[in-house]
Amino acid sequence: MRSLEVTIESWPLARPFAISRGVKTKADVVVARITDGAISGWGECVPYPRYDETVDGVAADIEKLNSDIANGMNRDALQDALHAGAARNALDNALWDLDAKQRGKRAWQVAGIEAPTPYVTAETIGIGTVDEMAQSADRLKAAPLLKVKLDGALVMGRMQAIRDHAPASRLIIDPNEGWTLEQLKDFAPKLADLGVEMIEQPIPAGSDDGLAGYKSPVPVCADEACHTSADLAGLAGKYQMVNIKLDKTGGLTEALKLAAMATDTGFGIMIGCMVGTSLAMAPAVLLGSYAAFVDLDGPLLLKHDRDGGLRFDGGNVHPPESGLWG
């Protein structure tokens, strides 16, 4: 009979990380480990207050399925037992890891998708003063792709400073629902002139009807507005891309479905993350072949990562070793 262990961990960040909703100094994560005899699989999730999740609440939701997991619950049954979100993400990815190890295969072979390769990943600049963000850009100027967090203030001053200090880097930006539609229409042409290639969720997900019919000079990507494949129909005509995060989809199972459906319906894809360890990023690396942009730099924001974590070099994230996940 299988057993389930749930643990809560806190990982300090290398430096405070600011977005439009606040400042983080640590990553609080929940880890689910499923053991079947001598073999165990694990998965990590990052509960997110934006979606009314708490660390304790997510851990409790996972533990409620203890007996179901013990009695052999599989990934398909899990999709119905928990709604999309962090709790399902940890369990789903633990089941993927366990299944791969039991079969003696890699997770991408179990999924029937192509083997992942190293992918260019965005490296993130948090919100700060113009000078602080310029210094961050100077520190990261060798990165091939930079993602810039913004709010509604000093947008063009911050972005010009970043472009000046990282002239060779590709740029994408993320206001985290911090703009109005009028601000988007004002900023977008100027950002296009700076070479910005994508704007992620500029206005609140619940107030985005104004995007319908707006022809942005920079592609607009749905993040908070897109959780699962069921959301896609309502995004057509408003967004050109979707950001797939496993903590939103509730694990790799639904993420694969969302990636395939988004591709078939003409959406560009970004693979994103919350701030967590390499264990949280590892399953998402499998989705890289679908993506125009990969943003899996969460471990780079930590003071230290898990032993055996993902390898990052030259702006690339490498596929996980089997000892980490999958």
Steps between C-alpha positions, in 0.01 A plus 500: 500500500625848414565771758479878472721750681434876490758755614513879509832666419625858491782605268658846548546719195838637403354852509151647548285450192232759422202476265194725472324314784780509758848385601618143565800408714445122506328226305258292707435169327313177565655165402304179449687169500329174403683180591419155364735245646856608432405756235372851565396795287472860605362831387515860623241773486498868591171614660407843371292756694372653171299179462392489865753229583696467823783263583305334781184477294674340203680252726167407657338453158775260401477305825125452452583263214728283715274194486426544129870516420563197722235309308654571161349829376643577156547829316166479319306453824695784660372747239147448631594480868666844522445824315781652297753668728802446719382196695419300188828612345714345775310171492477476122871553456580254779292239315683577174835457675392177667363357176817581308721338763282191521516457123871573481431780250524876493181699551499633144506143371202417720324810367580412139660836422840591363796504735569845640816686406665802661272801452572870534328614817411852598683650795287737703548859613272594789345842554729766644606856439627588155857479629440167676349345190782639286749336737312170473506526121873566508550192721291288260605658170649173373161329530343440159147560635391732781156517658424830669244539778317833490220690666337811359773747602809616309439236235690654213779638721559157648486326164731748330754454781480122463540520124800730542671262742407175322501600133539146364234328713154418371232653723160387625305675774248411771286765672313230697155656438635839606391713203179640359399448138580867435854452635549194282395695190737783597801284585478225237623698196789646700592158634494362147751767403729372780477148361271354766364174358215413737284657772374258762158561662512881498147555632296306759370166379145584604504834319650405166199522270647819358776294341249355254580650164800698622790456259802530727834563328648261759338156555300480822526182707236369742637391837252551782225473236607150389513202733382197302388399153144592598601868502623515141169567329447815704845635417465497123509849353644649818840332538753372252687278745442302820734440791488138617601453864467165672377660821207637299425193288528268798794302366657366185194299394279803436799709385562257213132521404507882515821520295362277225165678487658847505727403213208360300294817550776742401621635833871553559628341818715610790607250766515678835551434868448623850811552715601152615781248488616288209254230602213734409661595167603152385163380362449831321825455306324220312269760343781710353457375146152655487618844609600826341627610844619294795509667840626246753759700692338454843803318645728785391312732735573278802793531736559129440320224311444131564790262467502359148292790370461611143807623316495857374774635275534749219140607547375143454314261729591134451265200530482342847720208591303192604624541856307825530175414325351297219 
